[in-house]
Each structure stands twice: as C-alpha cells, then as structure tokens.
Amino acid sequence: MTETTTPADGTRAVRFDRYGDRDVLRVESVERPVPGPGEVLVAIRAAGINPGEAAIRRGFLDAVAPSTFPSGQGSDLAGVVLEVGPDDPEQPDAPRFAVGDEVLGYSWTRSSHATHAAVPATQLVAKPAGLSWEVAGGLYVVGATAWAAIEAVDPQPGEVVAVSGAAGGVGTLVTQLLAARGVRVLGISSAANADWLTAHGAEFVDYHGDVAAHLRAAADRIDAFIDLHGDPYVQLAVDLGISPDRIDTIIDFAGAERLGAHAEGSVAGSRPEVLRALAGRLAAGELELPIAATYPLDRVADAFAELEEGHTHGKIVLIP
C-alpha cells in the first residue's frame, strides 16, 4: 500500500524522492498550488497514468527528462477550475476560464496525480458536457500521441496501415482515427482484443508467432506502420518493405534513429485544437476511449502495477 499522509487543507499529491520501483511512491500533504500569471487552479476529478511516467520514476529517462526530488508525477488531467490567476501579458490570446468551469488538458510540471494542480490556461480546453470525467482525465497523452503518430505517416484513404499495440491506450484511438479516414487497418494485438478491433474498423493480426508472415498473409502490400509496442517492430516494418518515412514509433527511439523512421510522440500533438477535436468526437460517440480501470489516489502503486503488466486494453485512471 502506498504511504499516505492526511493534509490539513485536503490537498494531496503523489511524490517520490528517488528513482525506483512502485514502492518509492507515496501520497502526502502538499501546499495547495497558487495559480500564477496565465494559470488556473484545477480541482482534479480524474488523471490518467501512462507508461512514460513509470519510465521517468524508474530513472530510465534521466538523460532526457531528469527528476528533481522530491518529484511529483502525472500529465493527464480533468477537473473543475477553483481559482484563476492574473493575466499573463505575454499570452494575450490565452483562453479565459472562470471558477466552476469544467476543463481537461495537461500539465508539463509532473503535477496531475494530485487533488489540485496549477495549470497554464493554454494547456486546457473546456470539457464537453457529455464526456465522462474518466475519459476526459485520461485523454491527453493517448490522444496527442495518436494524433502525432498518424500525422507522421500521413495515411491516405485506401492505404493499408499496420499498427502494433493496436488495442492499448494509444492504439485504441489510432485504430479508430485511421478507420475513420478510410484506411485499411491491420491491428496487431492479442486474440483477447480481436472482437474489439473488428468492431472498430480494424483487421485483427495475432502478435504471437511469425508476425511478418501474418501481415503478408493479410495484405499484398502495407503502406505505413505505426509502432506502439517497441522493438522489434520498426525493423520488421523495414523488412516488409515499408519506407522508413512511412514508419512511426512512440517507443523504439534507437530503432527509429538507426533506420531513419519517425519517432513522434505526445509533444508533437500537444495542441489545444487537437484535444478539443478529440474530446468533441468522444463526447459525440464518434470515438471510444475504453477505461480499463480506475483507482483512488491512495492506490497509485496498484494502478501502476496493472499498467506495467503490459496488457491493458484502454486507459487506467486515478480518481483523486
């Protein structure tokens, strides 16, 4: 069980003071953030968890994203505006939110796994009324990553695109967004997800055995490849004859550099217009973001234990 302390003002946050496994996580009292210029204070109703956060906590990304201890964590969020900071003169066109507004978005200061976070207004959009808190709070990383990966390979109607990890958090959106473009999607996943993939416009390809042979049997040609799983799929895509400029990976950065493929992730899709478009389509029922599980903040270590098993269909979300 994650170590927990009870704050006087009800403000709690996930913290870790060294790199390590899930046992370094604790939930403790913190000072309630004060929104600065251009920021708002959000009372968080839901916050997704992501593999990148586990990698940061374990020190795997220290060379590119070092932690300052004690560190918070979390980027996905949805909640209610509690306070509005002063205007930022350097952001005259920033959106204006009012106390009580329901919002979704992201934090780049590793602060969303908490009861409250101060967030730049430019990183938030209004939450559509028909969107659940769980989906809104789990949208940012998977949505921005899916959007960026698709933009990187630029699929056209009628083309064939293979997707590894097609039923995972990012994969569920990639699959549906590709199908909506009129793309033929070959969704590489486990048999447990075959029905879901078929129902959402993809053709199931089993990741067990000779995946290259499975793909060749499924299609005479494959125009592009989106890798959401990692090694060895970038190399496999090249071996299938796919041009490296039509391959994107969100995990195998070494393979992408070695073979000349794209490695676009959430940063390239981190735009309010992307979040707004995806949230609107989810609220309208045009897209589905499955919620695999929800956990209270105190069970953040349990949430990551499930995530790190690597077989999650959809998103795991914390409910502070």
Secondary structure, DSSP 8 states (H G I E B T S, - for coil): --EE---SSS-EEEEBSSS-SGGG-EEEE-------TTEEEEEEEEEE--HHHHHHHTTTTTTTS---SSB----EEEEEEEEE----TT-TT-----TT-EEEEE-SSS--SBSEEEEEGGGEEE--TTS-HHHHHT-HHHHHHHHHHHHHH---TT-EEEEETTTSHHHHHHHHHHHHTT-EEEEEE-GGGHHHHHHTTEEEEESSS-HHHHHHHH-S---EEEESS-TTHHHHHHHTT--GGGEEESS-HHHHHHHT-B---GGGG--HHHHHHHHHHHHTTSS---EEEEEEGGGHHHHHHHHHTS--SSEEEEE-
